Amino acid sequence: MLKFFFSIFIAWLLYKLVFDLLIPGYKVTKQVRRQMSDMQEHMRQQYESQQTGTQQSSAPNPPPPKKVDKGDYLDFEEIK
């Protein structure tokens, strides 16, 4: 009889080990790996977009348009 209860206790411990520790640990590990790969992919895309942005900005820019002089500028003074 004691051997039966001991076997039931061991089976219960194994059940708790599998369903409370191993399976959730596996799910968390899988989720963390997926998030890390998503983050690395995002960083790679960001890096590539910066590289193409610097290549485009290093191209010669057209000269800015010349400013047209519109006459003298008068400061506005408030009279009280």
Backbone as a printed PyTorch tensor [residue, N CA C, xyz], in Angstrom:
tensor([[[  0.8170,  -1.1840,   0.0000],
         [  0.0000,   0.0000,   0.0000],
         [  0.8700,   1.2610,   0.0000]],

        [[  1.9090,   1.2670,   0.8240],
         [  2.8080,   2.4150,   0.9000],
         [  3.5290,   2.6240,  -0.4260]],

        [[  3.8790,   1.5320,  -1.0750],
         [  4.5500,   1.6210,  -2.3690],
         [  3.6160,   2.2560,  -3.4160]],

        [[  2.3290,   1.9650,  -3.3570],
         [  1.3440,   2.5410,  -4.2670],
         [  1.2640,   4.0660,  -4.0870]],

        [[  1.1670,   4.5220,  -2.8290],
         [  1.0970,   5.9620,  -2.5510],
         [  2.3940,   6.6780,  -2.9640]],

        [[  3.5070,   5.9990,  -2.7430],
         [  4.7870,   6.5780,  -3.1600],
         [  4.8400,   6.7140,  -4.6830]],

        [[  4.3270,   5.7180,  -5.4120],
         [  4.2910,   5.7810,  -6.8770],
         [  3.3730,   6.9050,  -7.3520]],

        [[  2.2270,   7.0630,  -6.7090],
         [  1.3000,   8.1490,  -7.0450],
         [  1.9720,   9.5020,  -6.7750]],

        [[  2.6830,   9.6200,  -5.6580],
         [  3.3760,  10.8690,  -5.3090],
         [  4.4580,  11.1970,  -6.3390]],

        [[  5.2160,  10.2120,  -6.7670],
         [  6.2650,  10.4140,  -7.7750],
         [  5.6330,  10.8130,  -9.1070]],

        [[  4.5300,  10.1620,  -9.4780],
         [  3.8400,  10.5200, -10.7270],
         [  3.3230,  11.9510, -10.6540]],

        [[  2.8010,  12.3660,  -9.5100],
         [  2.3110,  13.7420,  -9.3270],
         [  3.4700,  14.7440,  -9.4380]],

        [[  4.5940,  14.4140,  -8.8310],
         [  5.7680,  15.2960,  -8.9180],
         [  6.2360,  15.4330, -10.3610]],

        [[  6.2840,  14.3460, -11.0990],
         [  6.6790,  14.3980, -12.5060],
         [  5.6870,  15.2290, -13.3220]],

        [[  4.4060,  15.0470, -13.0570],
         [  3.3720,  15.8280, -13.7320],
         [  3.5860,  17.3280, -13.4810]],

        [[  3.7890,  17.7010, -12.2130],
         [  4.0100,  19.1120, -11.8610],
         [  5.2930,  19.6380, -12.5170]],

        [[  6.3260,  18.8290, -12.5410],
         [  7.5790,  19.2360, -13.1600],
         [  7.3790,  19.5330, -14.6430]],

        [[  6.6840,  18.6530, -15.3290],
         [  6.4970,  18.8130, -16.7730],
         [  5.5940,  20.0080, -17.0760]],

        [[  4.4430,  20.0760, -16.4200],
         [  3.4500,  21.0850, -16.7940],
         [  3.6510,  22.4370, -16.1190]],

        [[  4.4000,  22.5080, -15.0350],
         [  4.6310,  23.7940, -14.3690],
         [  6.0200,  24.3670, -14.6060]],

        [[  6.9350,  23.5500, -15.1130],
         [  8.2980,  24.0490, -15.2960],
         [  8.7930,  23.8790, -16.7270]],

        [[  8.7170,  22.6910, -17.2610],
         [  9.3230,  22.4350, -18.5650],
         [  8.5390,  23.0650, -19.7170]],

        [[  7.2430,  22.8630, -19.7660],
         [  6.4450,  23.4040, -20.8790],
         [  6.4300,  24.9300, -20.8640]],

        [[  6.1700,  25.5970, -19.7130],
         [  6.2460,  27.0690, -19.7230],
         [  7.6540,  27.5790, -20.0520]],

        [[  8.6800,  26.8880, -19.5890],
         [ 10.0490,  27.2830, -19.9130],
         [ 10.3200,  27.2000, -21.3960]],

        [[  9.8140,  26.1660, -22.0410],
         [  9.9650,  26.0080, -23.4820],
         [  9.2480,  27.1270, -24.2260]],

        [[  8.0290,  27.4550, -23.7880],
         [  7.2550,  28.5170, -24.4410],
         [  7.9460,  29.8700, -24.2930]],

        [[  8.4670,  30.1520, -23.1160],
         [  9.1520,  31.4250, -22.8870],
         [ 10.4170,  31.5060, -23.7330]],

        [[ 11.1710,  30.4330, -23.7830],
         [ 12.3960,  30.4090, -24.5860],
         [ 12.0850,  30.6400, -26.0570]],

        [[ 11.0350,  29.9960, -26.5480],
         [ 10.6320,  30.1560, -27.9430],
         [ 10.2090,  31.6030, -28.2260]],

        [[  9.4680,  32.2120, -27.2990],
         [  9.0120,  33.5930, -27.4700],
         [ 10.1860,  34.5690, -27.4420]],

        [[ 11.1290,  34.3600, -26.5440],
         [ 12.2950,  35.2450, -26.4490],
         [ 13.1390,  35.1470, -27.7100]],

        [[ 13.3300,  33.9550, -28.2230],
         [ 14.1100,  33.7920, -29.4540],
         [ 13.4330,  34.4840, -30.6310]],

        [[ 12.1020,  34.3730, -30.7060],
         [ 11.3640,  35.0270, -31.7930],
         [ 11.4770,  36.5480, -31.6740]],

        [[ 11.3600,  37.0750, -30.4550],
         [ 11.4870,  38.5180, -30.2620],
         [ 12.8950,  39.0020, -30.5880]],

        [[ 13.9000,  38.2230, -30.2370],
         [ 15.2760,  38.6080, -30.5510],
         [ 15.5020,  38.6220, -32.0590]],

        [[ 14.9820,  37.6330, -32.7650],
         [ 15.1670,  37.6130, -34.2150],
         [ 14.3960,  38.7670, -34.8640]],

        [[ 13.2070,  39.0950, -34.3370],
         [ 12.4560,  40.2430, -34.8540],
         [ 13.2300,  41.5350, -34.6200]],

        [[ 13.8330,  41.6640, -33.4490],
         [ 14.6010,  42.8700, -33.1270],
         [ 15.8330,  42.9810, -34.0250]],

        [[ 16.5090,  41.8700, -34.2620],
         [ 17.6770,  41.8900, -35.1290],
         [ 17.2910,  42.2520, -36.5570]],

        [[ 16.1610,  41.7390, -37.0210],
         [ 15.6820,  42.0640, -38.3650],
         [ 15.3440,  43.5530, -38.4650]],

        [[ 14.7150,  44.0760, -37.4270],
         [ 14.3740,  45.5020, -37.4150],
         [ 15.6460,  46.3630, -37.4240]],

        [[ 16.6300,  45.9730, -36.6280],
         [ 17.8920,  46.7220, -36.5790],
         [ 18.6050,  46.6510, -37.9360]],

        [[ 18.5610,  45.4970, -38.5930],
         [ 19.1910,  45.3560, -39.8970],
         [ 18.5090,  46.2610, -40.9190]],

        [[ 17.1960,  46.2970, -40.9030],
         [ 16.4660,  47.1680, -41.8290],
         [ 16.7790,  48.6400, -41.5560]],

        [[ 16.8630,  48.9860, -40.2800],
         [ 17.1860,  50.3660, -39.9240],
         [ 18.5950,  50.7260, -40.4070]],

        [[ 19.5340,  49.8220, -40.2340],
         [ 20.9050,  50.0620, -40.6670],
         [ 20.9690,  50.2380, -42.1820]],

        [[ 20.2570,  49.3670, -42.9050],
         [ 20.2700,  49.4640, -44.3690],
         [ 19.6200,  50.7560, -44.8460]],

        [[ 18.5530,  51.1770, -44.1820],
         [ 17.9100,  52.4250, -44.5930],
         [ 18.8220,  53.6220, -44.3030]],

        [[ 19.5910,  53.5570, -43.2220],
         [ 20.5400,  54.6370, -42.9420],
         [ 21.6550,  54.6520, -43.9790]],

        [[ 22.1010,  53.4710, -44.3860],
         [ 23.1630,  53.4060, -45.3810],
         [ 22.6910,  53.9760, -46.7110]],

        [[ 21.4850,  53.6340, -47.1370],
         [ 20.9810,  54.1860, -48.3930],
         [ 20.6970,  55.6690, -48.2440]],

        [[ 20.3030,  56.1050, -47.0510],
         [ 20.0570,  57.5250, -46.8180],
         [ 21.3410,  58.3370, -46.8940]],

        [[ 22.4470,  57.8040, -46.3620],
         [ 23.7100,  58.5390, -46.4240],
         [ 24.2590,  58.5380, -47.8400]],

        [[ 24.0030,  57.4870, -48.6060],
         [ 24.4640,  57.4610, -49.9910],
         [ 23.7100,  58.4860, -50.8200]],

        [[ 22.4240,  58.6350, -50.5560],
         [ 21.6420,  59.6130, -51.2890],
         [ 22.0150,  61.0270, -50.8810]],

        [[ 22.2850,  61.2310, -49.5870],
         [ 22.6060,  62.5790, -49.1320],
         [ 24.0190,  62.9830, -49.5460]],

        [[ 24.8940,  62.0120, -49.8440],
         [ 26.2400,  62.3610, -50.2540],
         [ 26.2800,  62.7800, -51.7200]],

        [[ 25.2030,  62.5710, -52.4490],
         [ 25.1380,  63.0210, -53.8400],
         [ 25.1500,  64.5470, -53.8620]],

        [[ 25.6830,  65.1530, -54.9180],
         [ 25.7550,  66.6060, -54.9370],
         [ 24.3540,  67.2260, -54.8940]],

        [[ 24.2060,  68.1460, -53.9760],
         [ 22.9340,  68.8370, -53.8320],
         [ 22.8700,  70.0030, -54.8130]],

        [[ 21.7010,  70.2930, -55.3540],
         [ 21.5970,  71.4560, -56.2410],
         [ 21.8260,  72.7300, -55.4270]],

        [[ 22.4150,  73.7400, -56.0440],
         [ 22.6930,  74.9650, -55.2870],
         [ 21.3870,  75.6060, -54.8260]],

        [[ 21.3990,  76.2040, -53.6410],
         [ 20.1770,  76.8330, -53.1440],
         [ 19.8040,  78.0340, -54.0220]],

        [[ 18.5190,  78.3160, -54.1450],
         [ 18.1240,  79.4570, -54.9800],
         [ 18.6450,  80.7700, -54.3790]],

        [[ 18.9820,  81.6960, -55.2620],
         [ 19.5100,  82.9770, -54.8030],
         [ 18.3980,  83.7930, -54.1620]],

        [[ 18.7520,  84.4790, -53.0760],
         [ 17.7770,  85.3050, -52.3750],
         [ 17.5790,  86.6110, -53.1370]],

        [[ 16.3400,  87.0010, -53.2020],
         [ 16.0060,  88.2490, -53.8770],
         [ 15.8710,  89.3300, -52.8200]],

        [[ 16.5740,  90.4380, -53.0260],
         [ 16.5100,  91.5540, -52.0750],
         [ 15.1910,  92.2960, -52.2870]],

        [[ 14.3850,  92.4020, -51.2410],
         [ 13.0810,  93.0550, -51.3460],
         [ 13.1010,  94.4520, -50.7210]],

        [[ 14.2110,  94.9960, -50.5470],
         [ 14.2940,  96.3570, -50.0110],
         [ 14.6990,  96.3590, -48.5500]],

        [[ 14.5520,  97.5210, -47.9470],
         [ 14.9340,  97.6770, -46.5470],
         [ 13.9000,  97.0320, -45.6300]],

        [[ 14.3840,  96.5960, -44.4940],
         [ 13.5110,  95.9950, -43.4970],
         [ 13.3380,  96.9980, -42.3780]],

        [[ 12.1100,  97.2650, -42.0150],
         [ 11.8080,  98.2050, -40.9490],
         [ 11.3130,  97.4330, -39.7310]],

        [[ 11.9290,  97.7360, -38.5910],
         [ 11.4730,  97.1070, -37.3630],
         [ 10.1560,  97.7260, -36.9350]],

        [[  9.3110,  96.9070, -36.3800],
         [  8.0320,  97.3860, -35.8770],
         [  8.2140,  97.7480, -34.4200]],

        [[  7.8170,  98.9610, -34.0790],
         [  7.8860,  99.3990, -32.6830],
         [  6.4700,  99.6850, -32.2250]],

        [[  6.1240,  99.1210, -31.0960],
         [  4.7810,  99.3260, -30.5600],
         [  4.7200, 100.6610, -29.8510]],

        [[  3.7130, 101.4370, -30.1640],
         [  3.5240, 102.7580, -29.5390],
         [  2.3570, 102.6160, -28.5660]],

        [[  2.6030, 103.0600, -27.3520],
         [  1.5390, 102.9510, -26.3260],
         [  0.8720, 104.2780, -26.1060]]])
